Amino acid sequence: MDGSRRTAPFAIEEGRGELLAPLSFAPAEYERRQAALRAAMRERGLDVFVSFSPENIFYLTGHDTPAYQYLQATIVTHDALPLNVLRSIDASNTLAASWSRRAVVYADHDDPVDAVAFAVGQAASRGMRIGLEDESFFVTPRRFQAIEARLAAAGLDAVPAHLVEPLRLVKSQEEIAHIRRAAEITTAAMQAAIGAARAGTSENEIAAAVWSSLVRGGGEFPGLPPFIVSGPRTSLGHATWAGRTLQAGDALAFEIPGVVRRYVAPLFRTGTVGPPPAEMRDLSALCIASLGRMIEAIRPGVEIGAVHAINVDTFARGGHAIGHRSGYSVGVNYAPDWGEGGILSIMDGETRRFEAGMVFHLVPGIFVPGRHVVVISETVLVTPTGCERLTNVPQDLFVV
């Protein structure tokens, strides 16, 4: 790499001894992922691939930390275990608790761009082609441009490449097992939320019951918080608990994410304090009808946009226009999102097709400004012959 830069502080470190935490998957699962990524690299003519997103780094190496606001990367070649680039305080999560256990570590006084340049330089030589992720929440434009410049100065051909995301869409049996367990935790937490809701209690008390259930059930921190809202506040998108006291006649909206080994299974349910108004009953019926029609239609080979059209059609028959997506892929999650909607959403214009092993959160619903929301969702698995519902809470409006 460019000799004018200070690279002396850096070295490749490797973990030794027993792991301090169990791996999320068997070694064969990580090996399968590496083989699939290397095949994608060969197809693109890439010698080295560099990923920056925490979801992809976790997927490829098992490195897990919420401190990804500091630049981190994983370097993948055709003939070695992945090499992570990490801030020193977080490197232990690779060296002592990951599958790959290889890292280049930088201190707080170092420029992390130097560390990335050093790591790529250990894997690549002049003339090689480098695939570089150019979309990541946690790499600033300035730093990305600096990395590109360093690679170019070293005679490396850097090209945009997004190779891991398509691999993440189809889940393995081990991944599906984690999502099934997450769905069980979600189900229990939703039941706890409904059980805690009543006139005179507060949103905070319901949220406390949800968090207690999630954590006691074995759940991990989600990429987004549970959404616990009541009354007119339910019409606010992605609102959280704010201490409001529930009153007779309130609408209630709970969206809850159980997470196991970073894999999520969300669920949205709507209810009322006392008998629901006719409008909410009618919207609930549309949600349930749409869910049924979408689940019936989902199977391998079906165009994903066609299922969105089913949701739009169902609500149109009831006199309502849908302006948002009908669902999104779920799997590995870190803040700022629990979904994989940036990879694949069920929406207008999506021409890709369902494949067995994909997992989605289906979210038919309507926000009525200033009054309430009615959304009734499910996390579902695409099977070889159809679609399986993983979450398990009655779909009808609940009444407390």
C-alpha angles and dihedrals in degrees: 000000000000105000093206089074123084107251101150096098093060132085138156110262125195129201121245135194129016123341114257093216133029118260116252090230141022115269089249090063092056090046089053090053092049091051092050092048093048090051089053089048091052090049090055093042093244124157095188134017126204123198127187106177118103092225092056094043090052091046094051103037110013092243107153128184135129090220095088093126083094113077113269133168143177122219117208125192134172096254112033142052114272116276118219125207110212146164109260097247091055100040092091088072088067101033096045106021112029138081099242098041094192124120147162106215128206129194126227091258092053125090104243089212087067090054093050090048091051092049093049089046090058090055103036141048133197114300096024121131116238125199109214127189106231098185119068132134092221106048112080119224090245093055093044091052090048091053091049090050093050092051092048091049089055091054094254122142107226117194131176112263133173104183106143100057095067089050091053094056096074110058125215122228090262091052092048090051090057091048091050090053090046089053090054090052091047091050092052092047092050090051088050091051093051091045092053095048119099140125110289097027123103135239087243092058090051090048090051090053090050095049091046091052094046095050098038088049092058099264125151131217111292129225089243128024123253110273110230115172140151142196119000089343088075087076089065114096115244095352120165135207114299106175096268115157115233117243134193110278095027122143113229127207123187124177113178133185121204111194129195122177087347092304116123137206110188127196133190124199131174128205146152140235098242126348114346121240118251093253092059092046090052093048090047090054090052092050092050092046091050093048090052093049093047094047090048091051099046114099136126113293097025115126109249095221089057090064090052087054089056091056092047091048094050093054092041089058087056092049099258132118120220116215101172137066120281096225146329141222117269132196129103110032137189129158134306087046140018094202137071092223090129086065100040135354131177098243146123114301097020105137099175116107134235117262130195109265097035116127124205140182105223111206114182111169152113132242111211105201114243095359118057150306129242115197124153113184142176136197106228138185123219106229129193089264106028142313131318125204110227101181117072118201123118110268099217120103106276119228124206 
